[in-house]
């Protein structure tokens, strides 16, 4: 009895005299939830080749778990006798779950045979959901619990809690975006965040202990635990590929870099994808000589990607070469040449002919004069992700064509097959071939395990036979050790060349579309192909969903119309339906615009690995700003709610406009372009931040914490649906612009209901 009395008195003391501690705890909840979300997304993307679908899958699963926690919390929070104690305990549990969830995620990747660089499917998705469930449940419960406590301090508790959580999310988002320590892993960062959250929970719970003492103990714990967890994370990631030993692990703004050793051969991976192998002469000769022989006298060459390996050294053997511009997005790769060859070789960029540039390849080309290069070579892994797909789009090919001189050629390759072209590979090759042909006068596909595309104008002269390529190499006094005449003759036999050319002529399928920035179809085809090779089930799922998508769109429209008619007939009783519908579609639209914004960012500015944190941070800043603005609208709740819903009808058009005006963004200085982009994301967050508190107020103030918890759950369910539908189906199949317009139409029915209630 005494303990219960003491606990109640502690809760009363904090509520009446120490609201600052409570507000700090709510901010800490935002820091923990968003910080863990960002780190989990980064780690999942790092294990899956930087794939944006994994970004959406992880967010969708995360949001479903948080929605479940919020819904449960809304049901029992009123029954708690000591809500502040419960909040502190849940915050402490959340602090422990922050690093433990990342450990669980990494353990899952080992135990379920998640191949690095591959989208997770089946049991791995279930295991991923199980690992995120505890974190989501506890995190979701904190929101209605915070509203219950704040109701004793303020007349607008929902708005205040929403604001404080958003402030915490903003702080951690900006911090994780701006601060990168190469040798401090994501798990170690989660430990730092977790210890800070645990200290805040202790300050809230143990009011008799000075806050500075708890803070000092927390700092001591971080000094002791950070090196331990850094080493633990190194060993854990090393075990993902037990065949090789992990020599170096770097956390960079563009992804996770691994340097591995297997029996003296070094390999480098970026986000699970193989980038370079030491002493891989066949690949080096293939990338250099098959490309450079496609021009009679290459002098100025652009080499995008592929900084590591021996390809550049082989390219420098061509005597006519005067200048090679080497463009690599991640500058950390230039520092790994010594690690790849154990400092036994000089980096090729020490040659005066080679100039290195650390920036996005397409943005670099935007500043290059027309008719400048003889050859542009893409040393990239193909359109494996939406970010990489931008190098193979109609808009990209137009840029390459502008920068090439009259006899210049573009050369790129994709993983293929020497003897058989299946349906999935055929769609990918056909899409890229059709896209290339729409820009260049001549397009040739050289068969092999890597299919080389050679494209140029009327004055170009691509070579397709072994004798032509060998003759040109001999004229340049180059004798390849691996790709000699006999191997080239086997690869470029008349049967192989005729097979792929006749396939391309026969398969002018109108269903295979041109690859565009706003509709990266080749990304979808590549995913289908790769999934079929490593996990056939996903390939079938993707193709089935593609076939079902038109029917799903029609069914969604029919359901919306039916619900709209029913709600209009019973509009005097449909208050709850109207508000919940509005919150659902705004939640769906918000996360969809966030995902599409990541794609737009990557198209214009490169990797979104770093931008994920800044994107979330800016969005959360908008939520905080919106929560503040909504507090000024208490006297016109219904009218303001209608106007904000109308704003959500218009808001997706901004993203569609950014997609349509893609060329304008490339012409703008990066600072101005990013300012426009992040201002738009701030606006999206602000509109969401205004919408949610108004929705709670629209339902009445009798039980704000219950309404807030249930609406928060509905909001997150809508967001999870949006992440899945947009990333897996809408973006690759109908494109960015059409997806944005679809979001506009989804927001119209709730607006009609709100207007009809006037």
C-alpha positions in Angstrom: 0.0 0.0 0.0 2.9 2.3 0.9 4.6 1.6 -2.5 1.4 2.4 -4.4 0.9 5.6 -2.4 4.5 6.6 -3.1 4.2 5.9 -6.8 1.0 7.9 -7.1 2.6 10.8 -5.3 5.6 10.7 -7.6 3.3 10.8 -10.6 1.4 13.8 -9.1 4.6 15.6 -8.3 5.9 15.3 -11.8 2.6 16.3 -13.3 2.2 19.4 -11.1 5.8 20.5 -10.5 8.1 19.0 -13.1 6.4 19.1 -16.5 9.8 19.7 -18.1 10.9 16.2 -17.3 7.7 14.8 -18.8 8.1 16.9 -22.0 11.8 15.7 -22.2 10.6 12.1 -22.0 8.1 12.6 -24.8 10.8 14.2 -27.0 13.1 11.2 -26.1 10.3 8.9 -27.3 10.4 10.6 -30.6 14.2 10.4 -30.7 14.1 6.7 -30.0 11.4 5.8 -32.4 12.6 7.8 -35.3 16.3 7.1 -34.7 15.7 3.4 -34.6 13.5 3.6 -37.7 16.2 5.4 -39.6 18.9 2.9 -38.5 16.8 -0.1 -39.3 16.0 1.3 -42.7 19.6 1.9 -43.4 20.7 -1.5 -42.3 17.9 -3.2 -44.2 18.9 -1.2 -47.4 22.6 -2.1 -46.8 21.7 -5.8 -46.7 19.5 -5.5 -49.8 21.7 -3.6 -52.3 20.2 -0.2 -51.4 16.9 -1.3 -52.8 14.1 1.3 -52.3 11.5 -1.5 -52.1 13.2 -2.6 -48.9 12.9 0.9 -47.6 9.1 0.7 -48.2 8.7 -2.8 -46.9 10.6 -2.0 -43.7 8.5 1.2 -43.1 5.3 -0.7 -43.9 6.0 -3.5 -41.4 7.2 -0.9 -38.8 4.1 1.2 -39.2 1.8 -1.8 -38.8 3.5 -2.7 -35.6 3.3 0.8 -34.2 -0.3 1.1 -35.3 -1.1 -2.1 -33.4 0.7 -0.7 -30.3 -1.2 2.6 -30.5 -4.5 0.8 -30.9 -3.9 -1.4 -27.9 -2.7 1.6 -25.9 -5.8 3.5 -26.7 -8.0 0.8 -25.2 -6.2 0.3 -21.8 -4.5 3.7 -21.1 -7.5 5.1 -19.2 -7.3 2.2 -16.7 -3.7 2.9 -15.6 -3.5 4.4 -12.1 0.1 5.6 -12.5 0.5 6.7 -16.1 3.8 8.5 -15.6 5.5 5.5 -14.1 4.1 3.4 -17.0 5.5 5.9 -19.5 8.9 5.8 -17.8 9.0 2.0 -17.8 7.9 1.8 -21.5 10.5 4.4 -22.4 13.2 2.3 -20.7 12.0 -0.8 -22.5 12.1 1.1 -25.8 15.7 2.2 -25.0 16.7 -1.5 -24.6 14.8 -2.5 -27.8 16.5 0.1 -29.8 19.8 -1.8 -30.2 18.3 -5.2 -29.6 16.1 -4.9 -32.6 19.1 -4.2 -34.9 20.8 -7.2 -33.4 17.7 -9.3 -34.1 17.5 -8.0 -37.7 21.1 -9.0 -38.3 20.6 -12.4 -36.8 17.6 -13.0 -39.0 19.7 -12.3 -42.1 22.0 -15.1 -41.1 19.5 -17.7 -39.9 17.1 -17.2 -42.8 19.6 -17.2 -45.6 18.8 -13.7 -46.7 21.2 -13.2 -49.7 22.8 -9.8 -49.5 21.5 -7.6 -52.4 18.2 -9.4 -52.6 14.7 -8.3 -51.6 13.5 -10.3 -48.6 10.4 -12.6 -49.2 8.4 -15.3 -47.4 9.8 -16.4 -44.0 12.3 -13.5 -44.0 9.5 -10.9 -44.1 7.7 -12.7 -41.3 10.9 -12.9 -39.3 11.5 -9.2 -40.0 7.9 -8.4 -38.7 8.5 -10.5 -35.6 11.7 -8.6 -34.8 10.0 -5.2 -35.2 6.9 -6.1 -33.3 8.1 -5.5 -29.7 9.6 -2.2 -30.7 6.4 -1.1 -32.6 4.1 -2.2 -29.8 5.9 -0.4 -27.0 6.5 2.7 -29.2 2.9 2.9 -30.3 1.6 2.7 -26.7 3.6 5.8 -25.7 1.5 8.1 -27.8 -1.9 7.6 -26.2 -0.2 7.3 -22.8 1.5 10.6 -23.3 -1.8 12.2 -24.3 -3.4 10.8 -21.1 -0.6 12.4 -18.9 -0.6 15.7 -20.9 -4.3 16.0 -20.4 -3.7 17.1 -16.8 -1.4 19.9 -17.9 -2.9 21.3 -21.1 -6.3 21.6 -22.7 -4.9 20.4 -26.0 -2.9 17.2 -25.0 -2.9 15.5 -28.4 -1.5 18.5 -30.2 1.2 18.9 -27.5 2.3 15.3 -27.6 2.3 15.2 -31.4 4.5 18.4 -31.4 7.0 17.1 -28.8 7.4 13.7 -30.5 7.9 15.5 -33.8 10.6 17.7 -32.3 12.5 14.6 -31.1 12.1 13.0 -34.5 13.4 16.2 -36.1 16.5 16.4 -33.9 17.6 12.8 -34.4 16.8 12.9 -38.1 19.1 16.0 -38.7 21.8 14.5 -36.4 21.9 11.2 -38.3 21.9 13.0 -41.6 24.7 15.3 -40.8 27.0 13.3 -38.6 28.8 10.2 -40.1 31.6 8.4 -38.4 33.0 5.8 -40.8 34.1 3.4 -38.0 31.0 3.8 -35.8 28.5 1.3 -37.0 24.7 1.6 -37.0 24.4 -0.7 -34.1 26.8 1.4 -32.0 24.8 4.5 -32.9 21.6 2.7 -31.7 23.4 1.9 -28.4 24.2 5.6 -27.9 20.6 6.6 -28.6 19.3 3.8 -26.3 21.5 4.8 -23.4 20.3 8.5 -23.7 16.7 7.3 -23.7 17.3 5.1 -20.7 18.8 8.1 -18.8 15.7 10.2 -19.6 13.4 7.4 -18.3 15.5 7.2 -15.1 15.3 11.0 -14.7 11.5 10.8 -15.1 11.1 7.9 -12.7 13.6 8.7 -10.0 12.8 12.3 -9.1 14.9 12.1 -5.9 18.1 11.5 -7.8 19.8 14.6 -9.3 19.5 14.6 -13.1 23.1 15.4 -13.6 24.2 12.3 -11.7 22.0 10.1 -14.0 23.4 11.9 -17.0 27.0 11.3 -15.8 26.3 7.6 -15.3 24.9 7.4 -18.8 28.0 9.0 -20.3 30.2 6.5 -18.4 28.1 3.6 -19.7 28.5 4.9 -23.3 32.3 5.2 -22.9 32.4 1.5 -21.8 29.7 0.0 -24.1 30.4 1.8 -27.4 33.7 0.1 -28.2 32.2 -3.3 -27.2 29.2 -3.0 -29.5 31.3 -1.6 -32.3 33.4 -4.8 -32.2 30.3 -7.0 -31.7 28.7 -5.4 -34.8 31.9 -6.0 -36.8 32.0 -9.7 -35.9 28.2 -10.1 -36.6 28.4 -8.6 -40.1 31.5 -10.7 -40.7 29.5 -13.8 -40.0 27.0 -12.9 -42.8 29.5 -14.2 -45.3 31.3 -16.9 -43.3 33.4 -18.1 -46.3 35.4 -14.8 -46.3 36.9 -12.7 -43.4 35.8 -9.1 -42.9 38.9 -6.9 -43.0 37.3 -3.4 -42.9 33.8 -2.0 -42.3 32.9 1.6 -43.2 29.6 3.4 -42.6 29.5 6.1 -45.3 26.8 8.6 -46.3 26.2 6.4 -49.4 26.1 3.0 -47.9 27.8 0.3 -45.9 31.2 -0.7 -47.4 32.9 -4.1 -46.6 36.4 -5.1 -47.5 36.7 -8.9 -47.4 39.5 -11.5 -47.9 39.2 -15.0 -49.2 42.4 -17.0 -49.6 44.3 -13.8 -50.4 41.8 -12.4 -52.8 40.2 -9.2 -51.7 36.6 -8.2 -52.5 34.7 -4.9 -51.8 30.9 -4.8 -51.3 28.6 -1.7 -51.1 25.2 -2.3 -49.5 25.5 -6.1 -50.2 26.4 -5.7 -53.9 29.8 -6.8 -55.2 31.8 -3.8 -56.4 35.3 -5.0 -57.0 37.5 -8.1 -56.8 41.3 -8.0 -56.7 43.1 -9.8 -59.5 40.0 -10.3 -61.6 41.7 -9.8 -65.0 38.9 -11.3 -67.2 36.3 -8.7 -65.9 38.9 -5.9 -66.2 39.7 -6.8 -69.8 36.1 -7.2 -70.7 34.9 -3.8 -69.3 37.9 -2.0 -70.8 38.6 -3.6 -74.2 35.1 -4.5 -75.3 34.1 -0.9 -74.7 37.1 1.0 -76.0 37.4 -1.0 -79.3 33.9 0.3 -80.2 35.6 3.6 -81.3 38.3 3.8 -83.9 40.4 6.3 -81.9 39.1 7.1 -78.4 40.7 10.2 -76.9 38.2 11.6 -74.4 36.5 8.9 -72.3 33.9 9.2 -69.5 34.0 6.3 -67.0 31.0 6.2 -64.6 31.4 3.9 -61.6 33.9 1.0 -61.5 36.7 3.0 -59.9 38.0 -0.1 -58.2 39.3 -3.2 -60.0 41.8 -3.2 -62.9 39.5 -1.9 -65.6 41.0 1.6 -65.6 44.5 0.2 -65.8 43.5 -1.9 -68.9 41.8 1.1 -70.5 45.0 3.2 -70.1 46.8 0.7 -72.4 44.9 2.2 -75.4 47.5 4.6 -76.9 45.0 7.2 -78.3 43.6 7.8 -74.9 44.3 11.4 -73.8 41.9 12.0 -71.0 39.7 9.8 -68.8 37.1 11.4 -66.5 36.3 9.0 -63.7 33.0 9.8 -61.9 32.2 7.9 -58.6 29.4 9.0 -56.2 31.0 7.7 -53.0 34.4 9.3 -52.4 35.3 6.7 -49.8 35.8 4.2 -52.6 38.9 6.0 -53.8 40.5 5.4 -50.4 39.9 1.7 -50.6 42.3 1.0 -53.5 45.1 0.3 -51.0 42.8 -2.1 -49.0 41.8 -4.0 -52.2 45.5 -4.6 -53.3 47.1 -4.3 -49.8 49.0 -1.2 -51.0 50.9 -3.3 -53.6 49.7 -1.2 -56.6 49.5 2.5 -57.4 46.0 3.8 -57.9 45.3 4.4 -61.6 44.1 7.9 -60.9 47.7 8.8 -60.1 48.1 8.8 -63.9 47.9 12.3 -65.3 45.4 11.2 -67.9 42.8 10.3 -65.2 40.7 13.0 -63.5 38.5 11.9 -60.7 35.1 13.5 -59.7 33.1 12.5 -56.6 29.5 13.3 -57.6 26.4 11.8 -59.2 27.1 10.8 -62.8 24.1 12.4 -64.4 24.5 15.6 -62.5 28.1 15.7 -63.7 27.1 15.3 -67.3 24.7 18.2 -67.0 27.7 20.6 -66.7 29.6 19.0 -69.7 29.7 20.7 -73.1 28.0 19.1 -76.1 30.0 16.8 -78.4 32.7 16.3 -75.8 33.3 12.6 -75.3 34.3 9.8 -77.7 33.0 7.1 -75.4 30.8 7.1 -72.3 31.1 3.8 -70.3 28.7 2.9 -67.5 30.4 0.5 -65.1 27.3 -0.1 -63.0 25.5 -3.2 -61.9 22.4 -2.5 -64.1 19.0 -1.1 -63.1 19.0 -3.1 -59.9 17.3 -0.2 -57.9 15.3 2.9 -58.8 18.4 5.0 -58.1 20.5 2.9 -60.6 17.7 2.8 -63.1 18.0 6.5 -63.7 21.2 5.8 -65.6 19.2 3.7 -68.2 16.3 6.0 -68.8 15.2 7.9 -71.9 16.2 11.2 -70.2 19.6 9.8 -69.3 20.3 8.5 -72.9 19.4 11.9 -74.3 22.0 13.4 -72.0 24.6 10.9 -73.1 23.8 11.6 -76.7 24.3 15.3 -76.2 27.7 14.8 -74.6 29.0 12.4 -77.3 30.5 13.6 -80.5 29.2 12.5 -83.9 31.2 9.3 -83.9 30.9 8.7 -80.2 29.4 5.7 -78.5 27.7 4.8 -75.3 28.6 1.4 -73.8 26.9 -0.3 -70.8 26.3 -3.9 -69.7 23.8 -5.9 -67.7 23.9 -9.5 -66.3 22.5 -11.8 -68.9 23.0 -15.4 -70.3 25.1 -16.7 -73.1 22.8 -19.3 -74.6 19.2 -18.7 -73.5 17.0 -15.7 -73.2 14.0 -16.4 -70.9 10.9 -14.3 -70.5 12.2 -12.2 -67.6 15.6 -11.5 -69.2 13.9 -10.9 -72.5 11.7 -8.1 -71.0 14.6 -6.4 -69.4 16.8 -6.5 -72.6 13.8 -5.4 -74.8 13.0 -2.5 -72.5 16.6 -1.2 -72.5 16.9 -1.9 -76.3 13.7 0.0 -77.0 14.8 2.9 -74.8 18.2 3.1 -76.4 16.8 2.9 -80.0 14.5 5.8 -79.2 17.6 8.1 -78.8 20.4 6.6 -80.8 20.6 5.8 -84.6 22.5 2.6 -84.1 22.2 0.0 -81.3 24.1 -3.2 -81.0 23.8 -5.9 -78.3 26.9 -8.1 -77.7 25.9 -11.4 -76.2 27.5 -13.1 -73.2 27.2 -13.6 -69.5 27.2 -9.8 -69.5 25.3 -8.4 -72.4 27.0 -5.2 -73.7 24.9 -2.5 -75.3 26.7 -0.3 -77.8 24.8 2.8 -79.0 25.8 5.7 -81.2 24.9 8.1 -84.0 25.0 7.5 -87.8 28.8 8.0 -87.9 29.5 5.5 -85.2 30.8 2.0 -86.1 30.1 -0.6 -83.4 32.1 -3.9 -83.8 30.3 -7.2 -83.4 32.8 -9.8 -84.5 35.8 -11.3 -82.8 38.0 -10.7 -85.8 37.1 -6.9 -85.9 37.8 -6.5 -82.2 41.0 -8.5 -82.2 42.3 -6.6 -85.2 41.7 -3.3 -83.5 43.4 -4.5 -80.3 46.4 -5.6 -82.3 46.6 -2.3 -84.1 46.9 -0.8 -80.6 49.6 -3.3 -79.6 47.3 -4.8 -77.0 47.3 -8.6 -76.4 44.7 -9.5 -73.7 45.7 -12.4 -71.5 42.1 -13.8 -71.1 39.9 -12.3 -73.9 42.1 -13.6 -76.8 40.7 -14.3 -80.3 39.5 -17.8 -79.5 37.4 -16.8 -76.4 36.0 -13.8 -78.3 35.2 -16.0 -81.3 33.3 -18.4 -79.0 31.4 -15.5 -77.4 30.7 -13.6 -80.6 29.9 -16.5 -82.8 27.4 -15.8 -85.6 24.9 -18.0 -83.9 25.1 -16.0 -80.6 24.9 -12.6 -82.3 22.1 -13.6 -84.6 20.2 -15.2 -81.7 20.0 -12.0 -79.7 19.5 -9.7 -82.7 16.7 -11.8 -84.0 15.2 -12.0 -80.6 15.1 -8.2 -80.3 13.5 -7.9 -83.8 10.9 -10.6 -83.0 10.0 -9.2 -79.6 8.8 -5.7 -80.4 6.2 -6.2 -77.7 4.0 -3.1 -77.2 3.6 -4.3 -73.6 7.3 -3.6 -73.0 7.6 0.1 -72.3 10.4 2.6 -72.6 12.3 3.2 -69.3 11.8 6.7 -68.0 12.9 8.7 -64.9 9.2 9.0 -63.8 8.4 5.3 -64.6 11.5 3.1 -64.0 10.1 -0.1 -65.6 13.5 -1.7 -66.2 13.9 -1.6 -62.4 10.8 -3.8 -62.1 12.0 -6.1 -64.9 15.4 -6.4 -63.2 13.8 -7.2 -59.9 11.6 -9.9 -61.5 14.7 -11.4 -63.2 16.9 -11.4 -60.2 14.2 -12.7 -57.9 13.5 -15.6 -60.3 17.2 -16.5 -60.2 17.6 -16.5 -56.5 14.1 -17.0 -55.1 11.6 -18.0 -57.8 8.6 -17.4 -55.5 9.0 -13.6 -55.5 9.3 -13.5 -59.3 5.9 -15.1 -59.6 4.4 -12.8 -56.9 5.7 -9.7 -58.7 4.4 -10.8 -62.1 1.0 -11.8 -60.6 0.7 -8.4 -58.9 1.6 -6.7 -62.2 -1.3 -8.6 -63.9 -3.7 -7.9 -61.1 -2.8 -4.2 -60.7 -5.4 -2.8 -63.2 -8.2 -4.9 -61.5 -7.0 -3.7 -58.0 -7.2 -0.1 -59.2 -10.8 -0.6 -60.5 -11.8 -2.4 -57.3 -10.4 0.4 -55.2 -12.3 3.1 -57.2 -15.5 1.0 -57.0 -15.2 0.7 -53.2 -14.5 4.4 -52.8 -17.6 5.3 -54.9 -19.8 2.8 -52.9 -18.6 4.1 -49.5 -19.1 7.7 -50.7 -22.7 7.0 -51.7 -23.5 5.2 -48.4 -21.8 8.0 -46.4 -23.7 10.7 -48.3 -27.0 9.0 -47.7 -26.3 8.7 -44.0 -24.1 11.8 -43.8 -25.7 12.9 -40.5 -24.5 9.7 -38.9 -21.2 9.3 -40.8 -19.0 11.7 -38.7 -16.7 8.9 -37.5 -16.5 7.3 -41.0 -15.6 10.6 -42.6 -12.8 11.5 -40.2 -11.3 8.0 -40.2 -11.4 7.8 -44.0 -9.7 11.2 -44.2 -7.0 10.2 -41.8 -6.5 6.9 -43.6 -6.0 8.4 -47.0 -3.8 11.3 -45.6 -1.6 8.7 -43.9 -1.4 6.7 -47.1 -0.6 9.9 -49.1 2.0 11.2 -46.6 4.2 8.1 -46.6 3.7 7.6 -50.4 4.9 11.2 -51.1 7.8 10.6 -48.7 8.8 7.4 -50.7 8.3 9.1 -54.0 10.3 12.0 -52.8 13.2 9.7 -52.0 13.1 8.5 -55.6 13.0 12.0 -56.9 15.9 12.9 -54.7 18.0 9.9 -55.9 17.2 10.8 -59.5 18.6 14.3 -59.1 21.2 14.0 -56.3 22.4 10.4 -56.0 22.2 8.0 -53.1 19.3 8.3 -50.6 21.2 6.3 -47.9 22.1 9.6 -46.2 19.0 11.4 -47.3 16.7 9.0 -45.5 17.5 10.7 -42.2 17.3 14.2 -43.5 14.0 13.3 -45.4 12.5 12.0 -42.2 13.9 14.9 -40.2 12.4 17.6 -42.5 9.1 15.7 -42.6 9.0 15.6 -38.8 9.9 19.3 -38.7 6.8 19.9 -40.8 4.7 17.8 -38.4 5.9 19.9 -35.5 5.2 23.1 -37.4 1.8 21.8 -38.3 1.0 20.9 -34.7 1.8 24.4 -33.7 -0.4 25.9 -36.5 -3.3 23.6 -35.6 -3.4 25.1 -32.1 -4.3 28.4 -33.6 -7.3 26.9 -35.4 -9.3 25.7 -32.4 -12.2 28.2 -33.1 -12.7 27.0 -36.7 -11.9 23.3 -36.4 -14.5 22.0 -39.0 -13.8 24.7 -41.6 -10.0 24.3 -41.1 -10.3 20.5 -41.4 -12.1 20.9 -44.8 -9.5 23.3 -46.1 -6.6 21.1 -45.1 -8.3 18.1 -46.7 -8.6 20.1 -49.9 -4.9 20.9 -49.6 -4.2 17.2 -49.6 -6.0 16.9 -52.9 -3.6 19.5 -54.4 -0.4 18.5 -52.6 0.5 15.4 -54.7 0.6 17.6 -57.8 3.7 19.3 -56.5 5.6 16.0 -56.7 4.2 15.3 -60.1 5.4 18.7 -61.3 8.9 18.0 -60.0 8.9 14.8 -62.0 7.7 16.5 -65.2 10.3 19.3 -64.8 13.2 16.9 -64.2 15.4 18.8 -66.6 14.9 22.0 -64.7 16.3 20.5 -61.5 19.5 19.4 -63.3 20.0 22.9 -64.6 19.6 24.5 -61.1 22.5 24.7 -58.7 22.3 21.8 -56.2 21.7 24.1 -53.3 18.7 25.7 -54.9 17.3 22.4 -56.1 17.6 20.8 -52.7 16.0 23.9 -51.1 13.0 23.5 -53.4 12.8 19.7 -52.7 13.1 19.9 -48.9 10.7 22.9 -48.8 8.2 20.7 -50.5 8.8 17.9 -47.9 8.4 20.5 -45.1 5.1 21.5 -46.6 3.9 17.8 -46.8 4.9 17.3 -43.1 3.2 20.6 -42.1 -0.1 19.6 -43.8 0.0 16.3 -42.0 0.8 18.0 -38.7 -2.2 20.2 -39.0 -4.5 17.4 -40.3 -4.1 14.9 -37.4 -4.8 17.2 -34.4 -7.8 18.7 -36.3 -9.1 15.2 -36.9 -9.0 14.4 -33.2 -10.7 17.8 -32.4 -13.3 17.2 -35.1 -14.5 14.0 -33.2 -14.9 16.0 -29.9 -13.0 16.2 -26.7 -14.8 13.7 -24.5 -12.1 11.1 -24.7 -9.1 12.7 -26.5 -6.6 10.0 -25.6 -8.9 7.2 -27.0 -9.6 9.1 -30.2 -6.0 10.0 -30.6 -4.8 6.4 -30.1 -7.3 4.9 -32.6 -6.8 7.6 -35.2 -3.1 7.3 -34.8 -3.5 3.6 -35.5 -5.7 4.3 -38.6 -3.1 6.9 -39.8 -0.3 4.3 -39.6 -2.3 1.6 -41.3 -2.9 3.9 -44.2 0.8 4.8 -44.3 1.8 1.1 -44.4 -0.6 0.4 -47.2 0.8 3.4 -49.1 4.4 2.3 -48.7 3.6 -1.2 -50.1 1.3 -0.2 -53.0 3.4 2.7 -54.2 6.8 1.0 -54.0 6.0 -2.5 -55.3 3.3 -1.7 -57.9 2.4 1.9 -58.7 5.9 3.4 -59.2 7.4 0.8 -61.6 4.1 0.1 -63.4 2.4 3.5 -63.9 5.2 5.8 -63.0 5.8 8.7 -60.5 3.6 11.2 -62.1 0.6 8.9 -62.5 1.1 7.7 -58.9 1.0 11.3 -57.6 -2.2 12.0 -59.5 -3.7 8.8 -58.1 -3.0 10.1 -54.6 -4.8 13.3 -55.5 -8.0 11.4 -56.5 -7.9 9.2 -53.3 -8.2 12.4 -51.2 -11.3 13.7 -53.1 -14.0 11.4 -51.5 -13.3 12.4 -47.9 -13.3 16.0 -49.0 -16.7 15.6 -50.6 -18.1 14.1 -47.4 -16.7 17.0 -45.3 -18.2 19.6 -47.7 -21.5 17.7 -47.6 -21.7 18.0 -43.8 -21.8 21.8 -43.9 
